[in-house]
Amino acid sequence: MTPRGIRDHNDPPDTSGLPAFDAAVGGILAGDNIVWHVACIEDYSAFVLPFVQAALRDRRRLIYFRFARHAPLLPETFPCERHTLNPEEGFEVFIHRIHQVIGEAGFGAYYVFDCLSDLATDWYSDAMLGNFFMLTCPYLYRLETIAYFGLLRRRHSRHATEPVQSTTQLFLDVFRSDGALYVRPVKTQFRYTPTIHLLHVWKDGGAFEVVRSSAVIAAVLSNAGPDWVADDIYGEETLRRAEDMAAHPESVGLVYTEAEREEVWRQLARRFVTRDDAILPLARRYLTLADLLDIRARMVGTGLIGGKTVGMLLARKIAA
């Protein structure tokens, strides 16, 4: 990616709504996708509020994508374009609708996305979350938008965090310690200052100051914990459990409950077979956990296998 120039004449300049933060990261540039890597939704919301207030003040076209289970980032009365989506309808439907809105909005819009972490829950896959971001971020970049995303720390494996970090323009670790918010810019594409990657503290009055005390830095970062989990919570771990259940059916009732087995079957079926409530009961009747694992072993990539394929598989099972 190279810097864009179509909106260089923009007046007023793009902003996070926090002038001191803008200065700390070398400015907000047209096309920036900004990911806030936080411990909780409240820490993400703290940065969303000044951003949307600045967008309203500067008469930007502000679009809010509402899809997560957490409380809305913007109240219903806030003047913006609100698009409510249901990730459980599937990856393809979800991304199509978002890209349709982005395409219709065109150049220079401002975007706020709900926290991305719920997408991994709904799609049962960290990799799918990463795929969504890798497909959406460059589209927003080409249209020289400014977009905010939240991502929860210690909720995802590298299958989610690495694609997001490699694709975005700004990736910002946010920590809270003793009531104060700290920001550590991890990735700052197209900009550099001698202090840009140092830990900053958000002071009263809106100032962002470099933290120079080694004791404070150690305390803040030690409380943060690792950036990712050791295992893929939404993906590989479910597959490992399914493989264990299929290989040791006698474990149901001993190691695993029947309810756990049903939940694993449901997650796998909705992950790559079907999310159609009319088809799922039929699939449950004829497709075993071992069948689902066989299907997954033959797949290339991620997503649903398609309605015709599901129909063929079920027809063969019924006829057998």
C-alpha angles and dihedrals in degrees: 000000000000129000116277125228111188093098098037089114091057113139122221095032122244112272144177088223088252108091094190091053091048089055092047093057097039096259136303109278131204107267096028118154105196120200119194110203102203143168095228141008092253091064091052091046090054089066096038094060099063090042095056092041090055090047090053092047092049093045095242121165100254120198124186121198109205115193111122133095095238122095114286114274090216125039119241090251095057110111104245141105106271120198116187115203136179114220090195088073085075142266096275096050092044097050093042092056093047093048090047090057092045092050093049092048092054126183127009104008122148118231137196118191124194115246108298094217093084089062090067089052094051095043095038090227138095088197091060090053089052091048091052092053095045090053096043104038097062091048091055090045093054090052090051094235128153112234132183123208132176125211124183119233119237092014099096144049125232087271086077105027099047097053090046094048094045094049104040126082097221124028112181127188110212122198132180120210129165090349095306127111119230127193126202113186106219098175125023110171119203095005139079138176127168091254101033096111096042124106112270129195123216105229130198109277093037100281120146111206131184111249107232100171109101090203092056092045091051092048094049096046095042090058092049098070123199121334093232141024122256094239133040100260093188105043127002095042090057091049091050091052091048091051091050092049093047093047093046109033089166088068091074105102092020109050097006130031122230088248091056090050091050092049093051090049090050093049093051094044093051091043099059112354111049144322093196107122089208093057101038096076090052091047090049091053097051108024119072127201088259089053091054091051090050089052091049092050090058096047125105112207126345138297136060120329094227137258097268092052091049090050092050093049093049092046091054091049093048092048094047 
